[in-house]
Amino acid sequence: MTYSTLAEPRQSAADTQTRSLTMPRILIVEDNPDLAYGLRTGLEIEGYDVQVAEDGETGLDRARAWGPDLVMLDLMLPGMDGYRVLRTLRESGSDVPVLILTARGEEADKVLGFRLGADDYVTKPCGVLELLARVGALLRRSRIADRASAEGIERFGSVEINPASRTVTKEGTPVALSPKEFDLLLALVRRRGAVASRVELLREVWGHRVEVMTRTVDIHIAELRRKLEHDPSQPRHILTVWKAGYRLEP
């Protein structure tokens, strides 16, 4: 990934202070200074307020103190690695969208990332335009989720979903879902039993091009079954429709 042709954004200190109150905040946790500089420059040109942390502990501290709208997280960091940063964020109750940007592209790495609560997973090298599109999609989904507060409780079986608080209970016991797991569950519930294809779910929940990774939907469905079905190997509610997609049976 190269940003050699990008110029530094030109703005006064007063403009920076004023715009930072409204611009989406993005925290980059990346120990490669050249890559971090390129990412920061590209994002700032697009109008984002950006900060960079060079290691996991600093990234975690800055995420807590600054309150970013999105975290771009490398996995191979000095000290606390990206997995530990992500796990700690989610265990602390943070639902900030997290985009993992890493050279580790094995399926096992992606599955672990999603299980720990990542919202997207991009392997290096990655095209600049695709990366910016994914960032925009995650921020749009986050804003849509924030507007869900006016909507009512959804239920199926012994599961209750509260869009306002973005909480889920099973038989009255809270169930911890990642932000994308919650969005995917809500997308299925609101179809009232209608089938949703992987393409539809990928577009609705992740917002990026379908060719990126339809396998992402399957990974998240498996996690929802593990957490919400009594027997994940024989699901009663979150059903696969052969060659069509998924549907939710009340």
C-alpha positions in Angstrom: 0.0 0.0 0.0 1.5 3.3 -1.0 0.5 6.9 -0.4 3.5 8.6 -2.0 1.3 10.8 -4.2 -0.9 12.1 -1.4 -0.4 15.6 -0.2 -0.7 16.8 3.4 -4.1 18.4 4.1 -3.9 22.2 4.5 -5.9 23.7 7.3 -5.3 26.2 10.1 -5.1 25.3 13.7 -8.5 26.9 14.3 -10.1 25.0 11.5 -8.6 21.8 12.9 -10.0 22.4 16.3 -13.5 23.3 15.0 -13.7 20.4 12.5 -12.5 17.8 15.0 -15.7 18.3 17.0 -17.8 16.9 14.1 -15.4 14.8 12.0 -15.5 11.0 12.6 -12.6 10.0 14.7 -10.4 7.1 13.6 -7.7 5.6 15.8 -4.9 3.7 13.9 -3.0 1.2 16.0 0.0 0.3 13.9 3.7 -0.1 14.7 5.0 0.5 11.1 5.6 4.3 11.0 5.6 4.5 7.2 2.3 2.6 6.9 0.8 4.5 9.8 1.8 7.8 8.2 0.3 6.8 4.8 -3.0 5.6 6.4 -3.3 8.8 8.5 -2.6 11.0 5.5 -5.1 9.2 3.3 -7.8 9.3 6.0 -7.3 13.0 6.8 -7.6 13.9 3.2 -11.0 12.1 3.3 -12.0 14.4 6.2 -11.4 12.1 9.2 -9.9 13.2 12.5 -7.0 10.7 13.0 -4.7 9.6 15.8 -2.0 7.0 15.7 -0.8 4.6 18.5 2.4 2.6 17.9 1.7 -0.3 20.3 -1.2 -2.1 21.8 -1.1 -0.6 25.3 -1.0 2.9 24.0 -3.8 2.1 21.5 -6.0 0.7 24.3 -5.4 3.7 26.5 -6.1 6.1 23.6 -9.3 4.3 22.6 -10.6 4.7 26.2 -9.6 8.3 26.6 -10.3 9.7 23.1 -13.5 7.8 22.2 -12.9 7.1 18.5 -15.7 6.3 16.1 -13.6 3.5 14.5 -10.4 1.6 15.4 -8.0 0.4 12.7 -6.0 -2.4 14.4 -2.9 -4.3 13.4 -2.5 -7.7 15.0 1.3 -8.0 15.2 2.1 -5.2 17.7 4.9 -5.0 20.2 3.9 -5.8 23.8 0.1 -6.3 23.8 -0.9 -7.8 20.4 -4.0 -6.8 18.5 -6.0 -9.8 19.6 -5.5 -8.8 23.3 -6.4 -5.2 22.5 -9.6 -6.3 20.8 -10.5 -8.7 23.6 -9.9 -6.1 26.3 -12.0 -3.5 24.4 -15.0 -5.9 24.1 -14.7 -7.1 27.6 -14.8 -3.5 28.9 -18.2 -3.0 27.0 -16.9 -1.0 24.1 -18.8 -1.5 20.9 -16.6 0.8 18.8 -16.3 -0.6 15.2 -12.9 -2.4 14.8 -11.3 -3.0 11.4 -8.4 -5.4 11.6 -5.6 -4.5 9.1 -2.9 -7.2 9.1 -0.6 -9.3 7.1 -2.0 -12.4 8.8 -4.5 -13.8 6.2 -5.1 -17.4 7.3 -8.8 -18.4 7.9 -8.0 -19.3 11.5 -6.7 -15.8 12.1 -9.9 -14.3 10.6 -12.2 -16.6 12.6 -10.5 -15.7 15.8 -10.7 -12.0 15.0 -14.4 -12.1 14.3 -15.0 -14.2 17.5 -13.2 -11.6 19.6 -15.5 -8.9 18.1 -13.9 -7.5 15.0 -16.3 -5.9 12.5 -14.1 -6.3 9.4 -10.8 -8.0 8.5 -8.5 -6.7 5.8 -5.2 -8.4 4.8 -2.2 -6.4 3.7 -1.4 -5.3 1.1 -4.8 -3.6 0.5 -5.9 -1.1 -2.1 -6.5 2.4 -0.8 -9.9 2.9 -2.3 -11.1 -0.4 -1.0 -9.9 0.4 2.5 -11.6 3.8 2.5 -14.8 2.2 1.3 -14.7 -0.3 4.1 -14.1 2.5 6.7 -17.0 4.4 5.3 -19.3 1.4 5.4 -18.4 0.6 9.0 -19.1 4.2 10.1 -22.5 4.2 8.2 -23.5 1.0 9.9 -22.5 2.4 13.3 -24.7 5.5 12.7 -27.6 3.4 11.6 -27.3 1.2 14.7 -27.3 4.4 16.9 -30.7 5.4 15.4 -32.2 2.1 16.5 -33.1 3.4 19.9 -36.7 4.3 18.8 -37.5 0.7 17.8 -39.1 -2.0 19.9 -38.1 -5.3 21.4 -37.7 -8.3 19.1 -38.2 -11.9 20.2 -37.8 -15.5 18.9 -37.9 -18.6 21.0 -36.4 -17.8 24.4 -34.3 -15.0 22.9 -35.1 -11.3 23.4 -33.4 -8.5 21.5 -33.4 -4.8 22.5 -32.3 -2.6 19.6 -32.3 0.5 21.9 -29.6 -0.9 24.3 -28.2 -3.3 21.7 -28.5 -6.2 24.2 -29.6 -9.8 23.8 -30.9 -12.2 26.5 -31.5 -15.9 26.3 -33.9 -17.3 28.9 -33.3 -14.0 30.8 -29.6 -14.3 30.8 -27.5 -11.7 29.0 -25.6 -13.0 25.9 -22.6 -11.1 24.7 -22.6 -10.5 20.9 -20.1 -8.6 18.9 -21.5 -5.5 17.0 -21.6 -7.3 13.7 -23.2 -10.4 15.3 -25.9 -8.2 16.7 -26.5 -6.4 13.4 -26.7 -9.7 11.5 -29.2 -11.2 14.1 -31.4 -8.1 13.8 -31.3 -8.3 10.0 -32.6 -11.9 10.1 -35.2 -11.2 12.8 -36.7 -8.2 10.9 -37.2 -10.3 7.8 -40.0 -12.2 9.7 -39.0 -15.6 8.4 -38.1 -14.6 4.9 -34.9 -16.0 3.4 -31.9 -13.7 3.2 -29.0 -14.6 0.8 -25.4 -14.2 1.9 -25.1 -11.4 -0.6 -28.0 -9.5 0.9 -26.7 -9.9 4.4 -23.2 -8.9 3.5 -24.4 -5.8 1.8 -26.8 -4.9 4.6 -24.6 -5.6 7.6 -21.1 -5.0 6.2 -21.9 -2.6 3.4 -19.0 -3.5 1.1 -18.7 -5.3 -2.1 -19.9 -8.9 -2.1 -16.8 -10.3 -3.7 -14.8 -9.3 -0.6 -15.6 -12.3 1.7 -19.0 -14.0 1.7 -17.5 -16.5 4.1 -17.7 -13.8 6.7 -21.5 -14.3 6.9 -21.1 -18.0 7.5 -18.6 -17.4 10.3 -20.9 -15.0 12.1 -23.9 -17.3 11.7 -22.0 -20.1 13.3 -21.2 -17.8 16.2 -24.9 -16.8 16.6 -25.9 -20.5 16.7 -23.2 -21.3 19.2 -24.4 -18.5 21.5 -28.2 -18.6 21.0 -29.2 -22.1 19.9 -29.7 -24.9 22.5 -28.0 -27.3 20.1 -25.9 -25.4 17.5 -25.4 -28.6 15.5 -29.1 -28.9 15.0 -30.4 -25.3 15.0 -34.0 -24.6 15.7 -34.2 -20.9 14.9 -31.2 -19.8 12.7 -31.7 -22.0 9.7 -29.8 -22.6 6.5 -31.8 -22.6 3.3 -30.0 -24.8 0.8 -28.5 -22.8 -2.0 -30.5 -19.7 -0.9 -29.1 -18.3 2.3 -30.4 -18.1 5.9 -33.7 -17.4 7.6 -34.8 -17.1 11.2 -37.7 -19.3 12.5 -39.6 -17.7 15.4 
